[in-house]
């Protein structure tokens, strides 16, 4: 199976690559590094990526940027960043990628626990994550060509918390988070919000 991992150099993406690359052909994609580069906020960049890579069987996206900040601090541009990048960027990976993926292929996007368990400062991120999950649930009602679409919902990642100098005791190791992405690709789930905590 040829699997494109977008965000392959990030904390979760690196663990997804490690988990899959022994048994699958993994194409590593990032914004500035990897085998190929992409700006997911640009439909032209996404189109070029899929044309350059050629036929593939699955896409896993662990990419996307959104702003964390207090309700009175977030600006219109802060909201638009998350909308343009993490939300529409990942949705466009699916909408454009459908033209290039092999029969019975799959897409796995990334939302996050803040869609269902918000906290102070997460208004923009919670909005984006919930939007992705809503899109996946609705889109699967119209997909009738054998293509599968899921979204993985990670909790706070231990390594990210440590890098930010925060208490990581309740964080989940990225290697355990990666198991949910493997499940999405290798099994027949479709239209699901996959809680990574069920695969640790």
ABEGO torsion letter per residue (X at the ends): XBBBBBGAABAAAAAAAAAAAAABBBBBBBAABEABBBBAABAAAAAAAAAAAEBBABBBBABEBBBBEBAAABBAAAAAAAAAAAAAAAAAAAAAAAAABBBGBBBBBBBEAAAABBBBGAAAAAAAAAAAAAAAAAAAAABAAGBBBBBBBBBBBAAAAAAAGBBAAABBBAAAAAAAAAAAAABABBGBBBBAAAAX
